């Protein structure tokens, strides 16, 4: 899945690819400047990772992998739950939908990988309710199925 600006979701067509849109939304103390994919891209900033509470410094270039963009509803999970039957344009929209994206620390994004809530929830308990809300909203908006294990875990998390 490639980050793009050519989508029909919020932020699409604004001159910046989705990764830059999410970094702009989620980072603080931002320093911005032009890059090929965005005239006002984040060059540096600070992230308070919602998954762990960890503070991470972002610098475009060699340090940029310390902050990653996570798909709350993983692409592989969406594929298994029905996205395989979608037209390419809808899959591109899903993969770039800011409602399904959050900037997080690299370690927690790697730990999550493509796991659904039945197998992984954010280690930071204070964020689990918001994570569950976003997961349910995205699944519903895109008409995806929800596995039983995730249904149970999300139900517990939504008792916030």
C-alpha positions in Angstrom: 0.0 0.0 0.0 1.5 3.3 -1.0 0.8 6.7 0.7 -1.0 8.9 -1.8 -3.0 12.1 -2.0 -5.2 10.7 -4.8 -8.0 9.4 -2.6 -11.6 10.3 -1.8 -11.2 10.4 2.0 -10.6 13.5 4.2 -7.3 15.1 3.3 -7.3 13.7 -0.3 -6.4 16.1 -2.9 -4.8 18.6 -0.5 -1.3 18.4 -2.1 0.2 16.1 0.6 0.3 12.4 0.8 -1.5 10.7 3.7 1.6 10.0 5.7 2.4 13.7 5.8 -1.2 14.5 6.7 -1.1 12.1 9.7 2.2 13.3 10.9 0.9 16.9 10.8 -2.2 15.8 12.7 -0.5 13.7 15.4 2.9 15.3 16.1 3.6 18.4 18.2 6.3 21.1 18.1 6.4 20.6 14.3 9.0 22.1 12.0 7.7 21.9 8.4 9.1 22.4 5.0 8.7 21.3 1.4 9.5 17.7 0.1 8.5 16.1 -3.2 5.2 14.6 -1.7 4.1 17.7 0.3 4.8 21.4 0.2 4.5 21.7 4.0 5.7 18.3 5.2 6.8 17.6 8.8 10.6 17.8 8.9 10.8 17.3 12.7 8.4 17.0 15.6 7.6 15.2 18.8 5.1 12.3 19.2 3.5 11.2 22.4 2.7 7.7 21.2 -0.9 6.8 22.1 -0.1 3.1 22.2 2.6 3.4 24.9 2.7 6.9 26.2 6.3 7.1 25.1 7.7 10.4 23.8 9.5 10.0 20.4 11.4 12.5 18.5 10.8 12.5 14.7 13.3 13.8 12.2 12.8 13.3 8.5 15.6 11.1 7.1 17.5 8.6 9.1 15.4 9.0 12.2 12.0 9.0 10.6 11.4 5.3 11.2 11.1 6.0 14.9 7.6 7.2 14.2 5.4 5.0 12.1 1.8 5.2 10.8 -0.4 2.3 12.0 -3.6 1.1 10.4 -5.9 0.6 13.3 -7.8 -1.9 11.3 -4.8 -3.7 9.7 -4.8 -4.1 5.9 -4.3 -7.9 6.2 -7.3 -8.1 8.5 -9.5 -6.0 6.3 -8.5 -8.2 3.3 -9.5 -11.3 5.2 -12.8 -9.7 6.3 -13.9 -8.7 2.8 -11.6 -6.1 1.3 -10.4 -8.7 -1.2 -13.6 -8.1 -3.1 -13.3 -4.3 -3.2 -12.3 -2.4 -6.3 -8.8 -1.0 -6.2 -10.0 2.6 -5.6 -11.8 1.6 -2.4 -8.8 -0.4 -1.1 -6.6 2.7 -1.8 -9.1 4.9 0.1 -9.2 2.5 3.0 -5.4 2.3 3.2 -5.2 6.1 3.3 -8.2 6.9 5.4 -7.1 9.1 8.3 -9.9 7.7 10.4 -8.0 4.4 10.3 -4.5 5.8 10.8 -2.5 6.9 13.8 1.1 7.9 14.3 2.8 5.6 16.9 6.2 4.6 18.1 8.0 2.1 15.9 8.3 -0.6 18.6 4.6 -0.9 19.3 3.7 -0.8 15.6 6.1 -3.7 15.0 4.7 -5.6 18.0 1.1 -5.1 16.7 2.0 -6.0 13.1 -1.2 -7.1 11.4 -2.9 -8.3 14.6 -6.6 -7.6 15.3 -7.9 -6.7 18.7 -8.5 -10.4 19.6 -4.7 -10.8 19.5 -3.4 -7.3 20.3 -4.5 -4.2 22.2 -2.4 -1.1 22.9 -0.2 -1.6 26.0 -1.3 1.8 27.3 -4.7 1.0 29.0 -5.8 4.6 28.9 -5.9 4.5 25.0 -7.8 1.2 24.7 -11.2 2.7 24.7 -10.4 5.2 21.9 -8.6 2.4 20.0 -11.8 0.2 20.3 -14.0 3.1 19.2 -11.9 3.8 16.1 -11.7 0.1 15.2 -15.5 -0.3 15.4 -16.1 2.9 13.5 -13.8 1.9 10.6 -15.1 -1.6 10.4 -18.6 -0.4 10.3 -17.9 2.4 7.8 -16.3 -0.1 5.4 -18.8 -2.9 6.0 -16.1 -5.3 7.2 -16.8 -8.4 9.3 -15.6 -8.7 12.9 -14.2 -11.9 14.2 -15.6 -13.2 17.5 -12.4 -12.9 19.6 -12.1 -9.2 18.6 -15.8 -8.6 19.3 -15.3 -9.8 22.9 -12.1 -7.8 23.4 -13.6 -4.6 21.9 -16.8 -5.1 24.0 -14.6 -5.1 27.1 -12.6 -2.1 26.0 -15.7 -0.1 25.2 -16.9 -0.3 28.8 -14.9 2.9 29.4 
